Amino acid sequence: MAPQHQETHADEASDAATAPVAVKNALLQEVHHSKFEHPELLSVFPTKTYPPIPVLPYEDRALKADPTLKNLLASATVTHLEPKIGTELSGIQLHELTNAQKDELALLVAERGVVFFRDQEITAEQQLDLGRYYGPLHVQQNLAHTEQYPEALVVENSVETSEAFLKRHAYDPANAWHTDVSYERQPPSYTIFKVLTNPQVGGDTLWASGYEAYERLTPPFKKFVEGLTAIHSGKHVADGHEFQVRFRWTKNAVAVWDNRVTAHYATFDYLPGNRHALRVTPHGEIPYFDQENP
């Protein structure tokens, strides 16, 4: 039904012009701001200067896994979200995994790129412990972390800070396909990301498979690029919808992905909603090219 025209006298119009106007969305619903349920895990910015990171020992736990994944999948429900990338496991709590199951999770993540879990009870301390199982934890010195744990990077978007960042275009560098901390000598391997507060709508994350992107090259082009060093563009990744997966977050959902073989894209489309998450990233190996196994 179309809104009806109403007459307004001059003095009433003047009063209306100066009165504050309640902002609602197109459905005339009040804007809902989610409360941060874990204030102890909100962000602080680094004040400490760290020494240069030495070469760190690294052993990929996926190489220790039973290839049948019999321990991890014994009581799990498996849902492949896309043919080439992305699997969701239900019936598992990450903080209860045995070492054998952790090894098999690493193998599954290496094969599927990213694995999702919903309704996880894992605490920040347990999330850090899980990360340490896969390697020495990375400290991102230029971004916010929790006050107690510098290894726990905080993704925190309140309405106030998000609007301020948007005005300064601070999100432009992240508004693209990327891998995390690729400038380090030993970039992250397995990434463990848990959402603590989630907006009602929006805020999805997309991942793209580097494996499948490579497999879609022609044999001559594969031969050409083997061993090259390049400046990578996100444009071709963005066009390859057939090797992407998109995940709609829920509260306490966790994604574990292989930062070495996937790129990801966080959609910033949830204002005026709030978002709060923790990311834990163990270091991986120094990248190298194997001529016999390109």
Secondary structure as the mmCIF struct_conf table of DSSP 4:
data_model
#
loop_
_struct_conf.conf_type_id
_struct_conf.id
_struct_conf.beg_label_comp_id
_struct_conf.beg_label_asym_id
_struct_conf.beg_label_seq_id
_struct_conf.end_label_comp_id
_struct_conf.end_label_asym_id
_struct_conf.end_label_seq_id
HELX_LH_PP_P HELX_LH_PP_P1 ALA A 2 HIS A 5
HELX_RH_AL_P HELX_RH_AL_P1 ALA A 10 THR A 18
BEND BEND1 ALA A 19 ALA A 19
STRN STRN1 LYS A 24 LYS A 24
TURN_TY1_P TURN_TY1_P1 ALA A 26 LEU A 27
HELX_LH_PP_P HELX_LH_PP_P2 GLN A 29 GLN A 29
STRN STRN2 GLU A 30 GLU A 30
HELX_LH_PP_P HELX_LH_PP_P3 VAL A 31 VAL A 31
BEND BEND2 GLU A 37 GLU A 37
HELX_RH_3T_P HELX_RH_3T_P1 PRO A 39 LEU A 41
STRN STRN3 SER A 43 VAL A 44
HELX_LH_PP_P HELX_LH_PP_P4 LYS A 48 VAL A 55
HELX_RH_3T_P HELX_RH_3T_P2 ARG A 61 LYS A 64
BEND BEND3 ALA A 65 ALA A 65
TURN_TY1_P TURN_TY1_P2 PRO A 67 THR A 68
TURN_TY1_P TURN_TY1_P3 LYS A 70 LEU A 72
BEND BEND4 LEU A 73 LEU A 73
TURN_TY1_P TURN_TY1_P4 ALA A 74 SER A 75
STRN STRN4 THR A 77 HIS A 80
BEND BEND5 LEU A 81 ILE A 85
STRN STRN5 THR A 87 SER A 90
BEND BEND6 GLY A 91 GLY A 91
HELX_RH_3T_P HELX_RH_3T_P3 LEU A 94 GLU A 96
HELX_RH_AL_P HELX_RH_AL_P2 ASN A 99 ARG A 112
BEND BEND7 GLY A 113 GLY A 113
STRN STRN6 VAL A 114 PHE A 117
BEND BEND8 ASP A 119 ASP A 119
HELX_RH_AL_P HELX_RH_AL_P3 ALA A 124 TYR A 134
BEND BEND9 GLY A 135 GLY A 135
HELX_LH_PP_P HELX_LH_PP_P5 PRO A 136 PRO A 136
STRN STRN7 LEU A 137 LEU A 137
HELX_LH_PP_P HELX_LH_PP_P6 HIS A 138 HIS A 138
TURN_TY1_P TURN_TY1_P5 GLN A 141 ASN A 142
BEND BEND10 LEU A 143 LEU A 143
STRN STRN8 HIS A 145 THR A 146
BEND BEND11 GLU A 147 GLN A 148
TURN_TY1_P TURN_TY1_P6 PRO A 150 GLU A 151
BEND BEND12 ALA A 152 ALA A 152
STRN STRN9 LEU A 153 ASN A 157
HELX_RH_AL_P HELX_RH_AL_P4 VAL A 159 LYS A 167
TURN_TY1_P TURN_TY1_P7 ARG A 168 TYR A 171
HELX_RH_3T_P HELX_RH_3T_P4 ASP A 172 ALA A 174
BEND BEND13 ASN A 175 ALA A 176
STRN STRN10 HIS A 178 HIS A 178
TURN_TY1_P TURN_TY1_P8 ASP A 180 TYR A 183
BEND BEND14 GLU A 184 GLN A 186
STRN STRN11 PRO A 188 PRO A 188
STRN STRN12 TYR A 190 THR A 197
BEND BEND15 GLN A 200 VAL A 201
STRN STRN13 THR A 205 SER A 209
HELX_RH_AL_P HELX_RH_AL_P5 GLY A 210 GLU A 215
TURN_TY1_P TURN_TY1_P9 ARG A 216 ARG A 216
BEND BEND16 LEU A 217 LEU A 217
HELX_RH_AL_P HELX_RH_AL_P6 PRO A 219 VAL A 225
TURN_TY1_P TURN_TY1_P10 GLU A 226 GLY A 227
BEND BEND17 GLY A 234 GLY A 234
HELX_RH_AL_P HELX_RH_AL_P7 LYS A 235 ASP A 239
HELX_RH_3T_P HELX_RH_3T_P5 HIS A 241 PHE A 243
STRN STRN14 GLN A 244 PHE A 247
TURN_TY1_P TURN_TY1_P11 LYS A 251 ASN A 252
STRN STRN15 VAL A 254 ASP A 258
TURN_TY1_P TURN_TY1_P12 ASN A 259 VAL A 261
STRN STRN16 THR A 262 ALA A 266
TURN_TY1_P TURN_TY1_P13 LEU A 271 PRO A 272
STRN STRN17 ARG A 275 VAL A 280
STRN STRN18 PRO A 282 HIS A 283
HELX_LH_PP_P HELX_LH_PP_P7 GLU A 285 PRO A 287
TURN_TY1_P TURN_TY1_P14 GLN A 291 GLU A 292
#
